[in-house]
Amino acid sequence: MTILKKSDILLGIDEPRKITINSLGGEIYLRPLSSSEITRITTIEAEGYGSFEASNINRETKASSKMNLAKMNEAAAKAQYEAILLSINNPKNEEWKLEEIKLLKKDAITELYDTIMEISGANTTEADIKRFPEDK
């Protein structure tokens, strides 16, 4: 097995890949996001989750939550735009502005975001779902 250097490991983040985006009818260069960028994206998404409170009294757990669906949708869209902006602005593409990304059709936003998360290793897999404990 080859011993990797730091430059070998970090190369993927700066190495855009030509990806077919069906909803756009062609190919575009996208780069994977770093772990700190993925953390930033998930933090933006989490801003829309609302509040969750739980208490445990005499071995009985009580929980309540408040969600604002409009705020959740807004945070999810903001996270998608940010991920696309980070990935699409690479040396192999023209520079994009946030306002330009917001002009894309929803199916293009979804496909771009899903593809970026996949090439970044941040997508949920079938194995992840199987490991999640079920209610009994």
C-alpha positions in Angstrom: 0.0 0.0 0.0 1.3 3.5 -0.9 2.1 6.0 1.9 0.1 9.2 1.2 1.4 12.7 1.6 -0.8 15.5 2.9 -0.8 17.0 -0.7 -2.2 13.6 -2.0 -5.0 13.6 0.6 -6.0 17.2 0.1 -5.8 17.0 -3.7 -9.5 15.8 -4.0 -10.8 19.1 -2.7 -9.0 21.1 -5.3 -9.6 18.6 -8.1 -12.9 19.5 -9.9 -14.7 16.6 -11.6 -16.6 16.8 -14.9 -20.2 15.8 -13.9 -23.3 15.3 -16.1 -26.2 17.2 -14.7 -29.3 16.0 -16.5 -31.6 18.8 -15.4 -29.1 21.3 -17.0 -28.7 19.2 -20.1 -24.9 19.0 -20.0 -21.7 18.7 -18.0 -20.2 21.1 -15.4 -17.1 20.9 -13.2 -17.8 20.4 -9.5 -15.4 19.9 -6.7 -16.0 17.9 -3.5 -16.5 19.9 -0.3 -14.1 19.6 2.7 -15.3 18.3 6.0 -15.3 21.9 7.4 -17.4 23.0 4.5 -19.9 20.1 5.0 -20.1 21.1 8.7 -20.9 24.6 7.7 -23.6 23.4 5.3 -25.2 21.1 7.9 -25.1 24.0 10.5 -27.0 26.2 8.1 -29.6 23.5 7.6 -29.9 22.9 11.4 -30.8 26.6 11.9 -34.3 25.7 10.6 -34.9 22.7 12.8 -36.7 24.5 15.6 -36.5 23.6 19.2 -36.6 20.2 21.0 -37.0 19.8 24.7 -36.9 16.6 26.7 -37.1 15.9 30.4 -36.8 12.7 32.4 -38.7 12.6 35.7 -39.1 9.3 37.6 -37.8 7.3 34.6 -40.5 8.8 32.4 -39.3 10.8 29.4 -41.4 13.7 28.2 -40.5 15.6 25.0 -41.9 18.4 23.0 -40.8 20.2 19.8 -41.6 23.3 17.8 -41.0 23.4 14.1 -41.6 26.2 11.7 -41.8 24.7 8.2 -41.2 27.9 6.4 -38.0 28.5 8.4 -37.0 24.8 7.7 -37.5 25.3 4.0 -35.6 28.6 4.0 -32.6 27.1 5.9 -32.5 24.0 3.6 -32.5 26.2 0.5 -29.8 28.4 2.0 -27.7 25.4 2.7 -28.1 24.0 -0.9 -27.2 27.4 -2.4 -24.1 27.6 -0.2 -23.0 24.1 -1.1 -23.4 24.7 -4.8 -21.6 28.0 -4.6 -18.6 26.4 -2.9 -18.4 23.5 -5.3 -19.1 25.2 -8.6 -16.7 28.1 -8.0 -13.5 26.3 -9.0 -10.7 27.0 -11.5 -12.4 25.0 -14.3 -15.7 27.1 -14.3 -16.6 30.7 -14.7 -17.2 32.5 -11.4 -20.8 32.2 -10.1 -22.6 34.6 -7.8 -25.2 33.5 -5.2 -27.9 35.5 -7.1 -27.2 33.5 -10.2 -27.5 30.1 -8.4 -30.8 31.2 -7.0 -32.1 31.7 -10.6 -31.7 28.0 -11.4 -34.8 25.7 -11.6 -35.5 23.7 -8.4 -34.7 20.4 -10.1 -31.3 21.7 -11.1 -30.7 22.9 -7.5 -31.7 19.5 -6.1 -29.6 17.5 -8.6 -26.5 19.7 -8.1 -26.8 19.6 -4.3 -27.3 15.8 -4.2 -24.4 15.3 -6.6 -22.1 17.6 -4.6 -23.0 15.8 -1.3 -22.3 12.4 -3.0 -18.9 13.3 -4.4 -18.0 14.8 -1.0 -18.9 11.6 0.8 -21.7 13.3 2.8 -24.8 11.4 1.5 -26.8 9.0 3.6 -26.3 5.4 2.5 -28.5 2.3 2.8 -26.0 1.1 5.4 -26.5 4.3 7.4 -30.3 3.7 7.5 -29.9 0.1 8.5 -27.6 1.0 11.4 -30.2 3.5 12.8 -32.1 1.9 15.7 -35.8 1.3 15.1 -38.6 2.0 17.6 -39.8 -1.0 19.5 
